[in-house]
Structures are given as C-alpha cells and as structure tokens.
Amino acid sequence: MKAYKDMDKNELLALKEELSGAYEAVKRKGLSLNMARGKPSDEQLDLSMGLLDVVNSGMKVVAADGIDCRNYGEMDGIYEAKKLLADMVGLPPENMIVCGSSSLSIMYDTVSHAYALGVNGNTPWCKQEKVKFLCPVPGYDRHFAITESFGIEMINIPLYQDGPDMKLVKEYVETDPAVKGIWCVPKYSNPTGCTYSDEVVRAFAALKPAAPDFRIFWDNAYAIHDLYDNGGDQLLNIMDECKKAGNENLAFVFCSTSKVTFAGGGIAGIASSPENAEWFRKTLAIRTIGYDKINQLRHALHFGGIEGMKKRMAEHAAIIRPKFEAVYECFDRELAGLEIGTWTKPNGGYFISFDALEGCAKNIVAKCKEAGMVTTGAGATFPYKKDPKDQNIRIAPTFPSLQDIKTAAELFALCVKLCSVEKLLEE
Amino acid sequence: MKAYKDMDKNELLALKEELSGAYEAVKRKGLSLNMARGKPSDEQLDLSMGLLDVVNSGMKVVAADGIDCRNYGEMDGIYEAKKLLADMVGLPPENMIVCGSSSLSIMYDTVSHAYALGVNGNTPWCKQEKVKFLCPVPGYDRHFAITESFGIEMINIPLYQDGPDMKLVKEYVETDPAVKGIWCVPKYSNPTGCTYSDEVVRAFAALKPAAPDFRIFWDNAYAIHDLYDNGGDQLLNIMDECKKAGNENLAFVFCSTSKVTFAGGGIAGIASSPENAEWFRKTLAIRTIGYDKINQLRHALHFGGIEGMKKRMAEHAAIIRPKFEAVYECFDRELAGLEIGTWTKPNGGYFISFDALEGCAKNIVAKCKEAGMVTTGAGATFPYKKDPKDQNIRIAPTFPSLQDIKTAAELFALCVKLCSVEKLLEE
C-alpha cells in the first residue's frame, strides 16, 4: 500500500478519477445512514423491557425503607437508587444525589448554580469579571455548549492516549484564578475512547487551584460500558485520590443509566464530597420537591444491584462490539498504510475518533452527507465548534444496524480517500 | 356566641383557664398529625395505579407518530403529552413544552435562564443592577424561595378574593423597569383558594410593562382541581387575553399532573407564546437531549385525553372534599362569631387559608406543634417568611385521614382560641 503523500501528481489524478467514479456510484444508491449521535440501538433498548413491568399496580410502590415512591419528598433519591448509581462509579451512596433522567441536565444545573449562586459560598461566577473552563480536545460537544451558553471562555487542552496534557492543565489551574473548571470524560472518553491513566488521575487530585471555586467536572458516562469481557480499562477513583491528596472538594462526579437501560428514561446522579453534596442539595431544594422516585425504584428492582447492571452491560457489548469491529475491519482494509488518517480502537464507550489529514474533516463530512450519510458535524468535538486543524470526526457506530454500519464505514473510508487526494492535489 | 373582644378581663381569664385545661388534655393524647404540605393522600394515589401498567414489555413503546419513547430526542415532549397538558390549561399544544415531572423545576429554570442568559435577548437579570418580583400575598412559599435564592427583591401585593390588587400591580409594573415578574396561582390560589376574576385577568393582559423582559409567572397548578361538580371556578385564559391585548409574550403558563396522578412521578409543562416558547426551547436544548418520554406516554395512554383526566379529578374530589368540609364544620362550630379568625372555603385546590388575630399566627403554630400537630410554618405564605401582621396560616387538609383531619381541626381551633385569649389579655 503506497502512502498518498508519496504519490506524484499523475498517480493522484488517476486515483481521484477512480475514487470519484466509485463515489458517484455510491451516491446513486440513495443511502440514508446516520452515525451522528451516541444513541443505543433498538436491539439494545429491547434488553431492558423488563424495567417497564417491575413496578406495577399489583404491588406497594415503596422503597426498602417504606417511603411511598408515588408521593412528594426524598429530594435526593431513594437509598437503593443512590446505592446503584454509587456502585456504578465506585463511590459511597451517602453523597450520591439522584436527579431525574439526564446527567447532562445535572451538569448544566451544576454550572448554572455556580454561575448564579456561587460554589460553596464563593462569589457567583456571574459576578466575576472572567470565567474560564479547560476543555480537553477532542471532547463532548454538549459539554462545550453548556459553558458557551453561559459565556464562559473555553481553552483547548490536548487530550492524549492517557488523558489531558496535565502539565498544561496544572499551569492554567494553578496560576489563573479565572479558571473555574475542566470538562472530563475520564473513561472511554467521548470521542477518543481513551481512559485516563493512574498518573493523570493522581495529577488531577493533586491540583492546587488558584481559584477556591475551581472544580473538576468528572463525567463518568461510560464507567461500566466495556466492549470486551477482559475487565475493561481501569480508572482510578477520583474521589479517593482527591481525599488522599487533601483535596476532597475538588471534583463533581456525574453518571447515568442512559446507556444501560433507556436513553430517554433512565436515572442519573451527581456525587461529590459531603461539603459539595450539601451545597448541591441546598440549591436543589429550591428547584424541586423531589424527582421521579418510581423510576428510581424500577431501576433498583430491575437490577437488584450492581451485578445485574454489569450483566446488562455485557449484553450491550455483545450487540455493539461487532459494530465497532466492522468499522475497524473496514478502516484497516481500506485506509491502513495510506497515511491519510488515524483512528482510535477503544475498549469501551460509544465512539470512534477519526483524525483526517489537516483541513479535510469538513470536506469529508460534507461528502458523506451528499451521499446520504450523516456524521457528527466537523468541529463539533471542539469548543465553539472550531477544530483548529479541521481534522477530527466523531463516529458513532451503535445506533445503525450492523449492515448499515458496514455500508457507512465503506462510504466514510471512500470519502476520506477522495478528500485526501483532493487535498494533496491542491498543495 | 360572644365575640372575645367584647369580653372583660375576668371573662377572658376564666376562658383561658378552661381552654388551657382542654389543651393540656389534648397534649396528653400524644397526637401525631401533619397538615403542613399539599400532598395527596394514599387513597388518592391509589386512583392512578393503572398508570404503572399501561406501558409494559408486551408492547412497542412508541408515540402515536412512531417516535421510540425509550431513546434520546423529542426534547419538548411527545405530541400526545403536549396535547394532554395543553388541554388541561386550555391552550394549543404547539407551544406546550413537557419537561420532566415537576412544574416547580420548570419555574426555577425559567427564572434561572432569565437570570443567567436573559429573556428573549434582553440583558440577563444577573447583569442588571436590581431585579424585583411582585408577590401576591399570602402566596406559595416555594415560589418565594426561588426568587429569594437569586437575590431578587420581593414586593408584597395584597391578594383579594378576586385576585391581586391590580392598581398596585399596574403601578409597579408600568413605572419600575426593575420589576421583572409576578408570581401568580390564578385558580384556587395557594393558599387562599381564590380564583382571579375576569377583570383581573384582563388587567394582567393589558399591562404595559416598563421592562421589556417583564413576565407573568402564571402557575396554573389547580386548573382542573375542583372540589365540587358544579363546574368549578372559571378562570379566563390568560394567553388568549394577552393576545387580544397585543401582549402575546407577557405570560409563561405552568402546569403539572402532580396532583392528578403521582406527586413524585407525574409530567409537567410550560406554555407560552411562539416567541417565548422558542426562547425556552433554545435554552432547554443546552440543558437536555430530552425528558422521560416513557412517562409521558404512560400519562397519554392512561387518560386517553382530557376527559379521562377530568374524570380522575372528580374521583380525587370525592376523597378530599369531606376533608375540607370537616375543617369548615369544625371552624364554623368552634370559631364562628368569636371574631378571632377568618378562613377561606375554596371550591378547589389544596388549601384553606386562616387569618388569626394580628400577632397570633406564630403562637398558634407553636401551640399546635407542642400538641403534636405540624402545620405550614407561620410566615411561610409571605416573602422572606415574614408575615407583617403575623396572622396567616396555611392549612393543608388532603394528606391525613378524615378522622385525623377532624382531630386536627379541633386542635387547631382550640389553639386559635387559646392564643387569641392570651393575646387579648396582653392588650
């Protein structure tokens, strides 16, 4: 396989003609494919249908301690739901607060409370001259949208295979009091799939922030979302490490069952130190009398505990692993050795991250779209949707059928080749 | 029956001794009663148990238009849930946005968005020097807690039998650009149970606010919560009236099924003009990918439409009406003619409002508590928990059993008498 960069102009022109012909042929098929969002497939959702029956009219709808789940109260959740989510992220249940069905909403509310009311008695961010967040890139577009909506300045931090560039993180956090937070997806990161190393987690825990209200926003969205049954990537427990480092209040941990049970109807939570949890509860008490405890009870009864949840995750893996592998197989076959792109092969999570030649991502996404395939927008994995090198594309292989994934991967690889040739011919 | 104020000192002293004896006797019973919060009773919750079975594993969990309710998306709700809530408050479904299970949370988020991000492109409230809200009193403590938490200055507005003092409202709203909102429970108001007259609703709709970002927070919590089957109080449709007055963007309307199905697991919504709804959707899109659509589907299927919901409300009324009437019967029997208190007899809603002699509310609440009965705290129905005349007490008769309500009403009346005598003896 000859690398494209080693081809001469005539070779590239001939290749372009060949690829264009192939592309036009695919276009004529009138495909309709979508690899844009990290959504579970119907087959995955079918795994949890038992959740719908486990609380029913033939029983008392009460938590283990007798609380009536149909009525007001128990603002931070019933114990068994706290325990389930706490076990998911390896934390004690006492400081887990179960809030509704969306961890994204909890992250939004955490930023919103900090912005309007201040973190733990500190000056509200809205009353401070400048507020900045560090954003490991590529990262999760919806995180960036939250901070952008509050006018918070976002700073790109390179994300490596073992986590963010901690030298840079340390420098920003320890010298600039305007830096108030950092967005992290520490395990099976969205979109690269990397898991932070022990060294990186310890470096986070050891941070000595210039701002008293700096917090790590630790979105442990894929805590138990392994693709292989070898135990998966191992992530150090951030709360334990923070405590060891005498930094107990440093991190907020977020999690949810959106990709365990139903993406539209799971349960989600936030955990932190006793002091942080107390702060969050205090603001929460103004916002609500309590979240839907019936759905919390459903989850607790359906799984019986964390082992039931892990069993479910193995069933999910059996469905989505072949989809990831179909993409790898295609990319290995079609792109290896051409030196026109690199891609991740994560052990879990929901995404594959593809880095094209610089300046090619937008064109690839556009070409895919023209042929009937939607991917996450180019740039979406960066703050302000601005990928400085225009090269990263997030691939979400879980939702379409395996057959569609295969078709989509072929089309994607073809578009990568075509756009790369066009790019090289421009130079 | 002789009015206490017409008694001389000796009469009062004799009465005090008699009442004190009765009170000590009640205390010895070791009662445990709670009339503090507007919670539905177990019997009421039992009415909706069918809600738990209507979506189950034997069916496709899809909305009428085919949307899979188990997956992400449909941020503002499935159509049939929008329609159900819209019919509840007499509005078109297009601008109803169904969000989670708590209307209180939606109100919080509306204030929060206005505070941090600004209403419809106006300067965020947090960037304005002063923000004020008008608060008809007595009112709902959780409303006041929201505005208080954002540091918004609250101004008391007298609430009469036909609604707030509109002359005062108009004066504040039309002259002071710092006045950004007003809290309203327009039907079966919490706690007085009054319903705003047509004239009052029209006066609201005709307001010409000094602030472009002034909004009416119209919490129509008891829209279909009649106690009697005579059709109930009639409330003009605020959105229609605003439109007629050329003031389409003036009001946000909130509603929920917390007191129709389950207080811990209903559905809730916000409705407004197309422009306001668009603003709310835009901020919402940052906060969530979508709320629990499975629970929306449950509600839609369980009721089949607004008529099913109204039938349920008649069943609720049959349970709680005797509780309200037991309180009236006791108060009429024990307090009428004594001129030591007045109380409301609403046609719907969840509360009775009691006005004691000035300076007596705190003492009455304390006396009740000492004898084992919790009521809503004195002052709770006013901003900053400060009842300037210390006279209003909210009574919530729905949760306890009928027998407990009867016992509680007797104890309450006794405490009113005792505190009134003590008060008159002080003078």
Contacts between the chains, C-beta under 8 A, distances in Angstrom:
chain1	res1	chain2	res2	distance
A	37	B	72	6.8
A	39	B	71	5.8
A	39	B	72	5.3
A	40	B	71	6.7
A	42	B	68	6.9
A	45	B	68	7.1
A	45	B	70	4.4
A	45	B	71	6.3
A	48	B	70	7.8
A	49	B	57	3.8
A	50	B	57	6.0
A	52	B	55	5.7
A	52	B	56	5.0
A	52	B	57	5.1
A	52	B	61	7.2
A	52	B	294	7.5
A	53	B	56	5.3
A	53	B	57	5.1
A	55	B	52	5.7
A	56	B	52	5.0
A	56	B	53	5.3
A	56	B	56	7.8
A	57	B	49	3.9
A	57	B	50	6.0
A	57	B	52	5.2
A	57	B	53	5.1
A	61	B	52	7.2
A	68	B	42	7.0
A	68	B	45	7.1
A	68	B	264	7.9
A	69	B	264	5.9
A	69	B	265	7.2
A	70	B	45	4.4
A	70	B	48	7.8
A	70	B	262	4.2
A	70	B	263	6.9
A	70	B	264	5.6
A	70	B	265	6.5
A	71	B	39	5.8
A	71	B	40	6.7
A	71	B	45	6.3
A	71	B	262	7.3
A	71	B	263	4.9
A	71	B	264	5.5
A	72	B	37	6.8
A	72	B	39	5.4
A	72	B	258	7.7
A	72	B	263	4.5
A	72	B	264	6.0
A	73	B	264	7.3
A	74	B	264	7.8
A	100	B	100	5.8
A	100	B	101	7.8
A	100	B	291	7.8
A	100	B	292	7.7
A	101	B	100	7.8
A	101	B	291	6.9
A	101	B	292	4.9
A	102	B	288	5.0
A	102	B	289	6.8
A	102	B	290	7.8
A	102	B	291	7.6
A	104	B	287	7.0
A	104	B	288	5.9
A	104	B	289	6.4
A	105	B	287	5.3
A	105	B	288	4.8
A	108	B	286	6.5
A	108	B	287	4.2
A	108	B	288	7.5
A	109	B	287	7.7
A	112	B	112	5.7
A	112	B	116	6.3
A	115	B	116	5.4
A	115	B	126	7.9
A	116	B	112	6.3
A	116	B	115	5.4
A	116	B	116	5.5
A	116	B	126	6.3
A	116	B	150	6.1
A	117	B	149	6.6
A	117	B	150	7.5
A	124	B	126	7.4
A	126	B	115	7.9
A	126	B	116	6.4
A	126	B	124	7.5
A	126	B	126	4.1
A	126	B	127	7.4
A	127	B	126	7.4
A	142	B	286	7.9
A	142	B	289	7.6
A	145	B	286	5.2
A	146	B	286	5.8
A	146	B	287	7.8
A	149	B	117	6.6
A	149	B	283	7.3
A	149	B	286	4.6
A	150	B	116	6.2
A	150	B	117	7.5
A	258	B	72	7.6
A	262	B	70	4.2
A	262	B	71	7.3
A	262	B	294	6.6
A	263	B	70	6.9
A	263	B	71	4.9
A	263	B	72	4.5
A	263	B	289	7.8
A	264	B	68	7.9
A	264	B	69	5.9
A	264	B	70	5.6
A	264	B	71	5.5
A	264	B	72	6.0
A	264	B	73	7.3
A	264	B	74	7.9
A	264	B	290	5.7
A	264	B	291	7.8
A	264	B	292	6.3
A	264	B	293	4.8
A	264	B	294	6.4
A	265	B	69	7.3
A	265	B	70	6.5
A	265	B	292	4.4
A	265	B	293	6.8
A	265	B	294	4.1
A	265	B	295	6.9
A	283	B	149	7.3
A	286	B	108	6.5
A	286	B	142	7.9
A	286	B	145	5.2
A	286	B	146	5.8
A	286	B	149	4.5
A	287	B	104	7.0
A	287	B	105	5.3
A	287	B	108	4.2
A	287	B	109	7.7
A	287	B	146	7.8
A	288	B	102	5.1
A	288	B	104	5.9
A	288	B	105	4.9
A	288	B	108	7.5
A	289	B	102	6.8
A	289	B	104	6.4
A	289	B	142	7.6
A	289	B	263	7.8
A	290	B	102	7.8
A	290	B	264	5.7
A	291	B	100	7.8
A	291	B	101	6.9
A	291	B	102	7.6
A	291	B	264	7.8
A	292	B	100	7.7
A	292	B	101	4.8
A	292	B	264	6.3
A	292	B	265	4.4
A	292	B	292	6.9
A	292	B	295	6.8
A	293	B	264	4.8
A	293	B	265	6.8
A	294	B	52	7.4
A	294	B	262	6.5
A	294	B	264	6.5
A	294	B	265	4.1
A	295	B	265	6.9
A	295	B	292	6.8
A	295	B	295	7.2
